[in-house]
Amino acid sequence: MNKTAALSADELTTLDEFLLDDPEERLAIDEAHGYLTALLISKVEIDEAGMLEALVGEARPAEDISQLLLRMRDEIAADLESVKPFEPMVIEEEEAGETFELYEGWCYGFMLAVSDHEEIWSQLPKEQKSLLEPIATLALLREEELDIDDEEYSGWVGLLAGSVSGLYACWH
């Protein structure tokens, strides 16, 4: 893999604005990050056009947006291969003067890729399927299908890096 520069704050903003322009068709930036992470972990073979369609629907993104998404993919691949603990992309939200990190979008995107490529993910050994539990649990929060307290939320978040590392080790 070619070493690519990490996306700058301006590039992330440009990508985020494009993705948010049509939330019915396009994944949000954190969801796209999760989706790409799952593709890379499981070694799903998908061409660039198929990957872009999964992220942006029927939209035909401009070349610069396509390149930003491909660079994001390459950046995630480098992060997965490094010895540092993996950090999912999180969204910060402010409420009543407090800032919260939200992981459910990233988890939702990850589980969407698992669902879209179920034939590959069904090959995950039974012993490793439990590694999906923290991701799947937090993904349910995006749809407000689960009610958990802050302590339980923090506990699930604390398991994400280990889940990603374990899943990556299983496939690679």
N, C-alpha and C positions, 0 to 999 in steps of 0.2 A: 504494500500500500504506500502511496506517495504521502509524504508528510505535508499536510496542509495547515495553513494558519488557522487558528481558532477564530470563530466568528466574533467580530467586534460588537460592542454595544449598539452601534448604529446599524450594523447588519442584522442583528437580532431584532431590533425595533422594526426595520423594514420588513423582515420576514413575518414578524408577529402581526403587523398591520395588514399585510396581504392575506394572511390566514384568517384573521378576524373579520375581513371584509365580507365573507360569506360563511358564517358559522354553521349553516345547514349542510353545506357541501364539504367544507374544509375542516381538517382537524386543527385545534388550537396548537400553538407552538409546543407546549408541554406534552400534549397528546401525541404530536408528531414525533417528538423526542422519544417517548415511550414506545411508540410503534416501531421506529427504526431500531431501537435497542433490542426489542424482541426479534426482529428480523435478523439482526446481526448475531445474536446469541444462538439462534436455532439454525443458522446457515441456510435459511430459506433462499432458494434460487429465484430471484425476481429481477426482471430487467428494469432499467431506469424508468421507462414509460409506465410500467405496472406499479412501481414504487410511487412515482409521482401521482398517479391516479388514485392510489390508496390514500394519499395524504391530502390531495386537493380536489378530488372528485373529477368532474368533467372539465374543469377549468384548464385552460392552456396557459400555464404560467409563462411569463416572460423569461428569457434566457437567464437574466440575473437572479430571479427567484429560484429557478431550477438549480442554478449553480450554488446558491446558498443552502438549499435542501441537501444537495449532494455533499457539500462541505460539512454540513451538520452530521450527515451519516458517517463521513470519514473521521470526524472528530470523536464521535461516539465509539467507532471501532478502535481508535487509538486509546481512548479512555478504558475500554474493556480489556485491551491487551496490556495495559500498564499495571504496575504493582500497587498503585494507589487504590484505595477503596472507591468503588464506583459511586458517583453522585448523580441521581436523577435530576432532571430539570424541574425546578419547583416554581410555582407562582406565589408571589407575596400579595397578601390582601390586608388592607388596613380596616380595622373596625374599632370604634370608640377609642382612638388613639393608640391602639396596639396593633402590631404587625404580626401576621400569621403566615407560616409557610404551608402551602397546600400541595399535597402530593397526589391527590386523587386523579387529576387530569393525566399526569404521567402514567399512573397505574392503569387508567382506563385505556389509554393508547396502547400500552403494552398488551393488555388483555384482548383488545380488539385485534391485534396482530396474531395473538394466540388463536383466537376464534377464526380469523380469516384463513389461517394456515393450520387448521386442526389436524390434518393428515400428518403433518410433520411433528407437531407438538404431542400427538397421541403416541409417538414413539419414545417419549421421555420415560426413562425407567421409573417404575412404581416408587422406588425409594426417593427419587428426586421430585416427584409431583408435589410433595408438601412444600417445596421451595416456592411454589406459585401462590401459596395461601396468603402471605402478607400483601402481595400485589393484587390478588383478586379481591381481598377484603377491602382494601382502600379504594379500589376501582368502584365498588358498590356505592361508596359515598358520593361519587360524582352524580349518580342518579338518585341520591337521597333514599336509597333502599336499606340503609343501615344506620342505626343510631348508636354511636359510641361516645364515651367521655374522653376528655383531653388526655388523661393518663393512658388509656387503652390505645388511643390514636398514636401517641408518642411511642408506645411499645411496638406497634405495627411498623411505624416509620423506621424505628431502630433496627428492624429486621431486613429492610430493603437491600442494603448494600451486600449483606451476606447471601440473600436470595439471588441477587444478580450474579455474584461471584460463583455461587454454587451451580447455578444454571449454566453459566459460561463454561465452567470447568467440565461439566457433564458433556456438553456438545463439542468442546474443543479438546 
